[in-house]
Amino acid sequence: MMRQHTILTDLRHTNPLVHCITNIVVANFQANGLLALGASPIMADSLEEAADVAAISSCTLLNIGTLDPSTVDSMIVAGKSAVQHGRPLILDPVGAGATRFRQQTVDHLLDALEFTLIRGNAGEIAAIAGVSWNARGVDAGSGDSDITDAAKRVARLNSCLVAVTGETDLVTDGERVIRITGGHEFMSLVTGSGCLLSAVMGAFLATSDGDSLQTAAESLAFYKKSGEIAAEQSFGPGDFAMNFLNTLHSLEPQDITDEQFQYEQGAIS
């Protein structure tokens, strides 16, 4: 396999600055997770400084978990600044489709901005794709639609990567598909684990100048492996959250295994 496990080492050396316009439920866990990883978080959502912060950051994450109209305005100016300065821009469409306001906000952001990556669960990506899905609030829910086809469609329409995370993750550029296995059920019992993942993916994309699809897959594999190792040391979700942060800090590139990656649709390994 051609993959070289160097992105994580480079990330810890370069210490990328990750600008998060995020939600109040997860901000602390997200910031601590980025610090544990080796990145530097900055949580700046004021309209007066959002564009300036995005301009000096390595990447920008827009997370709609706790929405209000003023935050959306900040997201637009930060996103435009990130794109203008050639920085990766990530969208975490938390609960997309759960309410009209969330759906309208996601549509507005996608119309106004050029994203590098959209990262969501199956229900959120299905809502963006406009396919039938029984989502439950911000949870993934269930459905009979082909979520791989939905993700590829969203990627093509928005000229970006799309990652769908769950028991098995997938990431696509609209043509190629990589699936990533691993993880542990405790990851779904810690608030903010998905939101932190979006920030981690941004840090990886900001670090690597190689194939962005492969880089995104690497970040997903790193995160899932961290969850596996942390779960082995944990009694339940409470101490898992602590052990997970420790593992984000201590995981080495060689811990990520080739067996975690499944390549489809002409993806090159």
C-alpha positions in Angstrom: 0.0 0.0 0.0 1.3 3.5 -0.9 0.0 5.2 2.2 2.6 6.7 4.4 1.6 7.4 8.0 3.3 10.8 8.1 0.3 13.2 8.4 -0.1 12.7 12.1 3.6 13.4 12.7 3.5 16.5 10.5 0.4 17.7 12.3 2.0 17.5 15.7 5.1 19.3 14.4 3.2 22.1 12.7 0.5 22.6 15.3 -2.3 23.9 13.0 -4.6 26.6 14.3 -8.2 25.3 14.0 -10.9 28.0 14.0 -14.1 26.6 15.3 -17.5 28.4 15.1 -19.2 25.7 17.0 -21.9 25.0 19.5 -22.1 25.6 23.2 -22.6 22.0 24.1 -19.3 20.7 22.7 -16.9 23.7 22.7 -14.8 22.6 25.7 -14.5 19.0 24.6 -13.7 20.1 21.1 -11.0 22.5 22.2 -9.4 19.9 24.6 -9.5 17.2 21.9 -7.7 19.5 19.4 -5.1 20.3 22.1 -4.6 16.6 22.8 -4.2 15.8 19.1 -1.5 18.5 18.7 -3.5 21.2 17.1 -4.4 24.7 18.5 -8.1 25.6 18.9 -9.5 29.1 18.6 -13.2 29.5 19.3 -14.2 32.9 17.7 -17.8 33.4 16.6 -18.1 37.2 16.9 -19.0 38.8 13.6 -16.5 41.6 14.3 -13.5 39.2 14.2 -14.7 36.0 12.5 -13.1 36.9 9.1 -9.8 38.1 10.7 -9.5 34.9 12.7 -10.3 32.7 9.7 -7.6 34.5 7.7 -4.9 33.6 10.2 -6.1 30.1 10.9 -5.0 26.8 9.2 -8.7 25.8 8.7 -12.2 26.8 9.7 -15.0 24.6 11.0 -18.6 25.7 10.9 -20.9 23.7 13.3 -24.6 24.4 13.4 -25.3 22.5 16.7 -26.8 25.5 18.6 -27.9 28.0 16.0 -28.9 31.6 16.1 -29.0 34.1 13.3 -26.0 36.2 14.4 -23.8 33.0 14.4 -24.9 32.3 10.9 -23.7 35.7 9.8 -20.4 35.0 11.4 -20.2 31.7 9.6 -20.7 33.3 6.3 -17.9 35.9 6.7 -15.5 33.4 8.3 -16.2 30.9 5.5 -15.6 33.5 2.8 -12.3 34.6 4.4 -11.1 31.0 4.8 -11.8 30.3 1.1 -10.2 33.6 0.1 -7.0 32.7 2.0 -6.9 29.1 0.6 -7.7 27.4 3.9 -9.8 24.2 4.2 -13.4 24.9 5.2 -15.4 22.2 7.0 -19.2 22.0 7.6 -20.7 20.0 10.4 -24.5 20.1 9.6 -25.6 19.0 13.1 -29.3 18.0 13.0 -29.7 19.1 9.4 -33.4 18.4 8.5 -34.5 18.2 12.1 -36.1 21.7 11.8 -36.9 24.1 9.0 -34.4 26.6 10.4 -31.5 24.1 10.4 -32.3 22.9 6.9 -32.6 26.5 5.6 -29.3 27.4 7.3 -27.5 24.4 5.7 -28.9 25.3 2.3 -27.8 28.9 2.8 -24.3 28.0 3.8 -23.9 25.6 0.9 -25.1 28.3 -1.5 -22.8 31.0 -0.1 -19.6 29.0 0.6 -17.2 26.6 -1.1 -16.6 23.8 1.4 -13.7 21.4 1.4 -15.5 18.8 3.5 -19.0 18.1 4.8 -18.9 15.7 7.7 -22.1 14.3 9.2 -24.0 11.2 10.2 -26.3 9.3 7.8 -29.4 11.3 8.7 -27.7 14.7 8.2 -26.2 13.7 4.8 -29.5 12.2 3.7 -31.3 15.5 4.6 -28.8 17.5 2.5 -29.2 15.1 -0.3 -33.0 15.3 -0.1 -33.5 11.6 0.3 -35.9 9.8 2.6 -34.5 9.1 6.0 -36.0 8.7 9.5 -33.7 10.9 11.5 -34.1 11.6 15.2 -33.1 15.1 16.0 -29.3 15.2 15.9 -29.1 11.4 15.9 -28.4 9.4 12.8 -31.7 7.6 12.7 -32.4 5.0 10.1 -33.5 4.7 6.5 -33.7 2.5 3.4 -32.0 4.9 1.0 -28.5 4.2 -0.3 -26.4 6.6 1.8 -23.3 6.0 -0.3 -25.1 7.3 -3.4 -26.5 10.2 -1.4 -23.0 11.1 -0.2 -21.6 10.9 -3.7 -24.4 13.1 -5.0 -23.8 15.8 -2.3 -20.1 15.7 -3.0 -20.6 16.2 -6.7 -23.2 19.0 -6.3 -20.9 20.9 -3.9 -17.5 20.0 -5.4 -16.2 18.8 -2.0 -15.5 15.8 0.1 -18.3 14.2 2.0 -17.8 12.0 5.1 -20.6 9.9 6.6 -19.7 8.6 10.0 -21.2 5.8 12.0 -20.4 2.2 12.7 -18.4 2.1 9.5 -17.3 5.5 8.1 -17.2 6.4 4.4 -15.6 9.4 2.6 -16.1 10.2 -1.0 -15.2 12.9 -3.5 -18.2 12.1 -5.6 -16.6 9.3 -7.6 -14.1 7.4 -5.4 -15.2 5.9 -2.1 -13.1 4.8 0.9 -14.7 3.0 3.9 -13.0 3.0 7.3 -13.7 0.4 10.0 -13.0 0.4 13.7 -14.2 2.5 16.6 -16.3 1.6 19.6 -19.9 2.1 20.8 -18.7 4.4 23.6 -17.9 7.0 21.0 -21.7 7.5 20.4 -22.3 8.0 24.2 -20.0 11.0 24.6 -21.5 14.4 23.6 -19.3 16.1 21.0 -17.4 13.1 19.7 -18.7 13.7 16.2 -18.2 17.5 16.4 -14.6 16.9 17.6 -14.1 14.6 14.7 -15.0 17.3 12.2 -12.4 19.6 13.8 -9.8 16.8 13.7 -10.5 16.2 10.0 -10.0 19.9 9.4 -6.6 19.7 11.2 -5.5 16.8 9.0 -6.7 18.5 5.8 -4.8 21.7 6.8 -1.6 19.7 7.4 -1.4 17.5 4.2 -0.8 18.7 0.7 -1.5 15.3 -0.8 -4.7 13.6 -2.0 -7.4 15.1 0.2 -9.6 12.0 0.0 -6.8 9.9 1.3 -6.1 12.5 4.0 -9.7 12.5 5.1 -9.7 8.7 5.3 -6.5 8.8 7.4 -8.1 11.2 9.9 -11.2 8.9 10.2 -9.0 5.8 10.7 -6.9 7.7 13.4 -10.1 8.7 15.2 -11.6 5.2 15.1 -8.4 3.6 16.3 -8.3 6.1 19.2 -11.8 5.1 20.2 -10.9 1.4 20.1 -7.8 1.9 22.3 -9.5 4.2 24.7 -12.4 1.8 25.1 -10.1 -1.0 26.2 -9.1 1.1 29.2 -12.6 2.3 30.1 -15.4 1.1 32.3 -18.0 3.2 30.7 -18.7 6.5 28.8 -17.5 8.7 31.7 -13.9 7.5 31.9 -13.9 6.8 28.2 -14.1 10.5 27.5 -10.9 11.1 29.6 -9.2 8.0 28.1 -10.1 9.1 24.6 -8.4 12.5 25.0 -5.3 10.7 26.4 -5.3 8.4 23.3 -5.7 11.3 20.9 -2.5 12.6 22.5 -0.5 9.3 22.6 -1.6 7.4 19.4 1.3 6.8 17.0 1.1 6.7 13.2 2.0 3.0 13.2 -1.2 2.2 15.3 -3.3 3.0 12.2 -3.6 -0.3 10.3 -4.1 -0.9 6.6 -7.0 -3.3 7.4 -9.1 -0.3 8.5 -9.3 0.9 4.8 -11.7 -0.5 2.1 -11.3 1.1 -1.3 -14.1 1.3 -3.8 -15.0 3.0 -7.0 -11.5 3.3 -8.3 -10.0 4.8 -5.1 -6.2 4.4 -5.2 -4.5 3.0 -2.2 
